[in-house]
Amino acid sequence: MASIGIFSCREPIDITVPDTEKKIVLNGLINPDSTVKIHLSKSISILEKDDNITFLKNAVVKIYENNTYKETLQYDTNGYYRGSVYPQIGKNYKITAEYSPLYAVDAETEILANPTISEINAEPVFHSETQTWYDSETGEPFDTTINTLNQIQINITLSDPPNQTNYYLLTFSANLAQYIYYPPDYIPVFIGYKMTSLYYDANNLNWENQFYTRDLVGYVFNDNLFDGSDYSINASVQPNSYYSGGYAESDNTLDKIYVNLHAITEDFYQYVLSYSKYQNIEGNPLAEPVNIRSNVNNGFGFFSGYSTKTDSVIINYPNNK
């Protein structure tokens, strides 16, 4: 229900949006490295607030592999359903979700073959600062140089299969120290390490093709300009990650950076482009409307698969940390 206040001598009007006019919103990204996880919620109307989202708790969610039933996903929390199936390369997957009185929805995707990374070159960039320290026994001063990791310049070359349109997502990640801030002093408390995507810039990737989730941060692109040949990307990777969900994740003394090249579907690629266009016109009443790409039948959302080729870069510091 949404209340609209009209500034006149009339009373505010309450407008009830019936569930029969709403749809299931299904979102999920699956890959061979983890079990299937799907998120379900109920769509909201233009008369409702953006934060008035209802998670669907008692839905029946099933996963099929090459049209063969595999399992029914179990509800976890906050609208997430999880299963035990690990998707496999070369196979198709279909997800179905039922939640009365809303229309049942379904969506399909495939897991493509791993992409190929043919070469990686990296050059860390450090900030050097000379500090005066004192000998613990004699008290004599001495100078030492502290090298802090500023960024990592990485050149990655991929080998693209010929005679087909291929779509990619490039991400970088690191095992970062994780802290949480507890009130009232909000002093950071170390709680462990977490594999986290790192931000980066790349001159030959379109900034409008950025993709962001809690687990993946990067750019999508296709092979229209280099079909069947090698292609190099120069990326400037930032060693500090982002603040999310009450946790602070940062570390400027990284020992290793992971390079992740993902083979994604056309649906994945088109979704990112449509969502980027939607964000660029949001709040502009003169812009033409943009529909966010969805491959969910009878509902809204996005369901896709991807596979990943991962390599790593060791960071060698000029002096011991």
TIDODREN-949794 format. One record per residue (C-alpha): residue number from 0; residue in one letter; x, y, z. Coordinates in Angstrom, 1 decimal. Example, Ala and Ser with C-alpha at 12.3 -4.5 7.8 and 13.67 -1.06 7.14 Angstrom:
nr/rest/x/y/z
0/a/12.3/-4.5/7.8
1/s/13.7/-1.1/7.1
REM end
This chain:
nr/rest/x/y/z
0/m/0.0/0.0/0.0
1/a/1.2/3.5/-0.8
2/s/-0.1/6.8/0.5
3/i/0.0/9.9/-1.7
4/g/-0.5/13.3/-0.1
5/i/-2.2/15.9/-2.3
6/f/-1.6/19.5/-1.2
7/s/-5.1/20.8/-1.3
8/c/-8.2/21.0/0.8
9/r/-8.9/17.3/0.1
10/e/-7.9/14.4/2.3
11/p/-4.9/12.2/1.3
12/i/-5.9/9.2/-0.9
13/d/-4.7/5.7/-0.1
14/i/-4.1/3.6/-3.2
15/t/-3.9/-0.2/-2.8
16/v/-1.8/-2.0/-5.4
17/p/-3.2/-5.6/-5.6
18/d/-0.7/-8.5/-5.6
19/t/-2.3/-9.8/-8.9
20/e/-0.7/-6.8/-10.7
21/k/2.7/-7.6/-9.3
22/k/5.3/-10.1/-10.5
23/i/8.1/-12.2/-9.2
24/v/11.6/-10.7/-9.5
25/l/14.2/-13.4/-9.9
26/n/17.9/-12.7/-9.9
27/g/20.9/-15.1/-10.0
28/l/24.4/-15.6/-11.3
29/i/25.6/-19.2/-11.4
30/n/29.1/-20.6/-12.1
31/p/31.0/-23.9/-11.7
32/d/32.9/-22.7/-8.6
33/s/29.9/-22.4/-6.3
34/t/26.5/-24.0/-5.7
35/v/23.3/-22.4/-7.2
36/k/22.0/-19.3/-5.3
37/i/18.9/-17.4/-6.4
38/h/17.2/-14.3/-5.0
39/l/13.4/-13.8/-5.1
40/s/11.4/-10.7/-4.3
41/k/8.1/-9.1/-5.3
42/s/8.0/-6.3/-7.8
43/i/6.9/-2.8/-6.7
44/s/4.7/-0.3/-8.5
45/i/5.6/3.3/-9.3
46/l/3.3/4.3/-6.5
47/e/5.4/2.5/-3.9
48/k/8.7/3.5/-2.2
49/d/11.9/1.9/-3.5
50/d/12.6/0.5/0.0
51/n/9.2/-1.2/0.1
52/i/10.6/-4.5/-1.2
53/t/9.1/-7.8/-0.1
54/f/11.3/-10.9/-0.1
55/l/9.5/-14.1/-1.1
56/k/10.1/-16.7/1.6
57/n/7.8/-19.7/0.8
58/a/8.4/-20.0/-2.9
59/v/9.0/-23.3/-4.7
60/v/12.3/-22.9/-6.6
61/k/13.6/-25.7/-8.8
62/i/16.8/-26.1/-10.9
63/y/17.0/-28.2/-14.1
64/e/20.1/-29.3/-16.0
65/n/19.7/-30.0/-19.7
66/n/15.9/-30.2/-19.0
67/t/16.4/-32.8/-16.3
68/y/15.2/-31.9/-12.7
69/k/18.1/-31.7/-10.3
70/e/16.8/-30.4/-7.0
71/t/14.5/-27.9/-5.2
72/l/16.4/-25.0/-3.7
73/q/16.0/-24.3/0.1
74/y/15.2/-20.9/1.6
75/d/18.1/-19.3/3.4
76/t/17.5/-15.7/4.4
77/n/16.6/-12.3/3.0
78/g/15.0/-13.7/-0.1
79/y/17.9/-16.1/-1.0
80/y/17.4/-19.7/-2.0
81/r/20.4/-22.1/-2.1
82/g/21.0/-25.6/-3.6
83/s/23.8/-28.2/-3.7
84/v/24.2/-28.4/-7.4
85/y/27.5/-27.2/-8.9
86/p/26.8/-26.0/-12.5
87/q/29.0/-27.7/-15.2
88/i/30.6/-26.2/-18.3
89/g/28.8/-27.0/-21.5
90/k/25.4/-27.6/-19.9
91/n/22.2/-25.6/-19.9
92/y/20.3/-24.6/-16.7
93/k/16.7/-23.7/-16.2
94/i/15.3/-22.2/-13.0
95/t/11.6/-22.1/-12.1
96/a/9.9/-20.3/-9.2
97/e/6.3/-20.5/-8.0
98/y/4.7/-18.3/-5.4
99/s/0.9/-17.9/-5.2
100/p/-0.9/-15.8/-6.2
101/l/1.8/-14.4/-8.5
102/y/2.5/-16.0/-11.9
103/a/5.2/-18.7/-12.0
104/v/8.4/-17.6/-13.6
105/d/11.3/-19.4/-15.3
106/a/14.6/-18.5/-16.9
107/e/17.4/-20.3/-18.8
108/t/21.1/-19.9/-19.2
109/e/24.2/-21.9/-20.1
110/i/27.8/-22.3/-18.7
111/l/30.3/-21.5/-21.5
112/a/33.8/-22.9/-21.8
113/n/36.5/-21.2/-19.8
114/p/38.2/-18.3/-21.6
115/t/41.9/-18.3/-22.3
116/i/44.5/-16.0/-20.8
117/s/47.7/-16.2/-22.9
118/e/49.9/-13.7/-21.1
119/i/50.0/-11.4/-18.0
120/n/52.5/-8.7/-17.2
121/a/52.4/-6.6/-14.0
122/e/54.2/-3.7/-12.6
123/p/53.4/-2.5/-9.0
124/v/53.6/1.2/-8.3
125/f/54.8/2.2/-4.8
126/h/54.7/5.3/-2.8
127/s/58.1/5.7/-1.1
128/e/58.6/7.6/2.1
129/t/61.7/8.0/4.2
130/q/61.2/7.9/8.0
131/t/63.6/8.3/10.9
132/w/63.6/5.4/13.3
133/y/65.7/4.7/16.4
134/d/67.7/1.7/17.3
135/s/66.0/-0.2/20.2
136/e/69.4/-0.8/22.0
137/t/71.5/2.3/21.3
138/g/68.8/4.9/20.7
139/e/70.7/6.0/17.6
140/p/68.6/7.5/14.8
141/f/68.6/5.9/11.3
142/d/66.6/6.5/8.2
143/t/64.4/3.8/6.6
144/t/62.3/3.8/3.5
145/i/58.6/2.7/3.7
146/n/57.1/1.5/0.4
147/t/53.3/1.5/0.2
148/l/51.5/-0.1/-2.7
149/n/49.7/2.6/-4.7
150/q/48.4/0.6/-7.7
151/i/49.3/-2.3/-9.9
152/q/49.6/-1.8/-13.7
153/i/48.5/-5.1/-15.3
154/n/48.6/-6.0/-18.9
155/i/46.4/-9.1/-19.7
156/t/46.3/-10.7/-23.1
157/l/43.4/-13.0/-24.0
158/s/43.0/-15.4/-26.9
159/d/39.6/-15.2/-28.5
160/p/38.0/-18.2/-30.3
161/p/37.2/-17.4/-34.0
162/n/34.0/-17.3/-35.9
163/q/31.7/-16.7/-33.0
164/t/30.7/-13.7/-30.9
165/n/32.2/-14.0/-27.4
166/y/31.4/-11.9/-24.3
167/y/33.7/-11.3/-21.4
168/l/33.9/-9.8/-17.9
169/l/37.2/-8.9/-16.5
170/t/37.7/-8.6/-12.7
171/f/40.6/-8.5/-10.2
172/s/40.4/-9.7/-6.7
173/a/42.5/-10.1/-3.6
174/n/42.2/-11.8/-0.2
175/l/41.7/-8.7/1.9
176/a/41.7/-8.0/5.6
177/q/38.2/-7.5/6.9
178/y/37.2/-5.2/9.8
179/i/33.9/-4.3/11.4
180/y/33.2/-1.1/13.3
181/y/31.4/-1.5/16.6
182/p/29.6/1.5/18.3
183/p/30.0/3.7/20.2
184/d/33.8/4.2/19.5
185/y/33.7/2.5/16.0
186/i/37.3/1.2/16.5
187/p/38.0/-1.3/13.7
188/v/38.1/-4.9/14.8
189/f/39.8/-7.5/12.6
190/i/37.5/-10.4/11.8
191/g/39.3/-12.3/9.1
192/y/40.1/-12.3/5.4
193/k/37.7/-12.3/2.4
194/m/38.2/-12.7/-1.3
195/t/37.0/-9.3/-2.7
196/s/36.9/-7.7/-6.1
197/l/39.1/-4.7/-6.6
198/y/38.3/-1.5/-8.6
199/y/40.3/-0.8/-11.7
200/d/40.6/1.5/-14.7
201/a/41.2/0.4/-18.3
202/n/41.6/2.9/-21.2
203/n/40.4/0.4/-23.9
204/l/37.3/-0.6/-22.0
205/n/34.1/1.5/-22.1
206/w/33.3/3.1/-18.7
207/e/29.6/2.7/-19.5
208/n/30.0/-1.1/-19.4
209/q/30.8/-1.3/-15.7
210/f/29.3/-4.1/-13.7
211/y/28.9/-4.1/-9.9
212/t/27.8/-6.7/-7.4
213/r/28.9/-7.5/-3.9
214/d/31.1/-10.3/-5.4
215/l/32.1/-8.9/-8.9
216/v/33.4/-5.5/-9.9
217/g/34.6/-5.0/-13.5
218/y/33.8/-4.3/-17.1
219/v/32.0/-6.3/-19.8
220/f/33.1/-6.3/-23.4
221/n/32.7/-8.4/-26.6
222/d/35.1/-9.5/-29.4
223/n/33.6/-7.4/-32.2
224/l/37.0/-5.7/-32.7
225/f/39.3/-8.7/-32.3
226/d/37.3/-11.9/-33.3
227/g/39.6/-14.9/-33.4
228/s/42.8/-13.1/-32.3
229/d/44.7/-12.0/-29.2
230/y/43.6/-8.9/-27.4
231/s/45.5/-6.9/-24.7
232/i/44.0/-4.8/-21.9
233/n/46.0/-2.4/-19.8
234/a/44.4/-2.1/-16.4
235/s/45.3/0.1/-13.4
236/v/44.2/-1.9/-10.4
237/q/43.6/-0.2/-7.0
238/p/44.8/-2.1/-3.9
239/n/42.0/-0.7/-1.8
240/s/38.5/-2.2/-2.1
241/y/35.1/-0.8/-1.1
242/y/33.1/-0.4/2.1
243/s/30.0/-2.5/2.1
244/g/27.4/-3.9/4.5
245/g/29.0/-2.6/7.7
246/y/32.4/-4.0/6.9
247/a/35.6/-2.1/5.9
248/e/37.8/-4.0/3.5
249/s/41.2/-2.6/2.7
250/d/44.8/-3.6/2.5
251/n/47.7/-1.7/0.9
252/t/50.3/-4.4/1.6
253/l/48.9/-7.1/-0.7
254/d/51.1/-10.0/-1.6
255/k/49.0/-11.4/-4.5
256/i/46.4/-10.1/-7.0
257/y/44.1/-12.5/-8.8
258/v/43.2/-11.9/-12.5
259/n/39.8/-13.3/-13.4
260/l/38.6/-13.5/-17.0
261/h/34.9/-14.6/-17.1
262/a/33.2/-16.0/-20.2
263/i/29.6/-14.6/-20.0
264/t/26.4/-15.0/-22.0
265/e/25.0/-12.4/-24.4
266/d/22.1/-12.0/-21.9
267/f/24.6/-11.1/-19.2
268/y/26.3/-8.6/-21.5
269/q/23.1/-7.0/-22.7
270/y/21.8/-6.7/-19.1
271/v/24.8/-4.7/-18.1
272/l/24.5/-2.3/-21.0
273/s/20.8/-1.8/-20.5
274/y/21.3/-1.2/-16.7
275/s/24.1/1.3/-17.4
276/k/21.9/3.3/-19.8
277/y/19.1/3.2/-17.3
278/q/21.3/4.7/-14.6
279/n/22.6/7.4/-16.9
280/i/19.1/8.8/-17.7
281/e/17.7/8.3/-14.2
282/g/16.2/11.6/-13.0
283/n/16.2/13.1/-16.5
284/p/12.5/13.7/-17.5
285/l/13.5/14.5/-21.1
286/a/15.4/11.2/-21.8
287/e/13.7/8.3/-23.6
288/p/12.7/5.5/-21.3
289/v/15.1/2.5/-21.1
290/n/14.0/-1.0/-20.3
291/i/16.4/-3.0/-18.3
292/r/17.1/-6.3/-20.0
293/s/15.4/-9.3/-18.4
294/n/15.4/-13.0/-19.5
295/v/12.8/-14.0/-16.8
296/n/9.6/-15.2/-18.4
297/n/6.4/-13.8/-16.8
298/g/8.4/-11.8/-14.3
299/f/11.4/-9.5/-13.9
300/g/15.0/-10.0/-13.2
301/f/18.1/-11.6/-14.6
302/f/19.5/-15.1/-14.6
303/s/22.8/-16.0/-16.2
304/g/25.8/-18.3/-16.0
305/y/29.5/-17.7/-16.4
306/s/32.8/-19.5/-16.2
307/t/36.2/-18.2/-15.1
308/k/39.8/-18.5/-15.9
309/t/41.9/-17.3/-13.0
310/d/45.6/-16.5/-12.8
311/s/47.6/-14.6/-10.2
312/v/50.3/-11.9/-9.9
313/i/52.8/-11.8/-7.0
314/i/53.6/-8.4/-5.6
315/n/57.3/-8.0/-4.8
316/y/58.0/-5.2/-2.4
317/p/61.4/-3.3/-2.5
318/n/61.9/-4.0/1.2
319/n/60.5/-6.3/3.8
320/k/57.1/-5.2/5.2
REM end
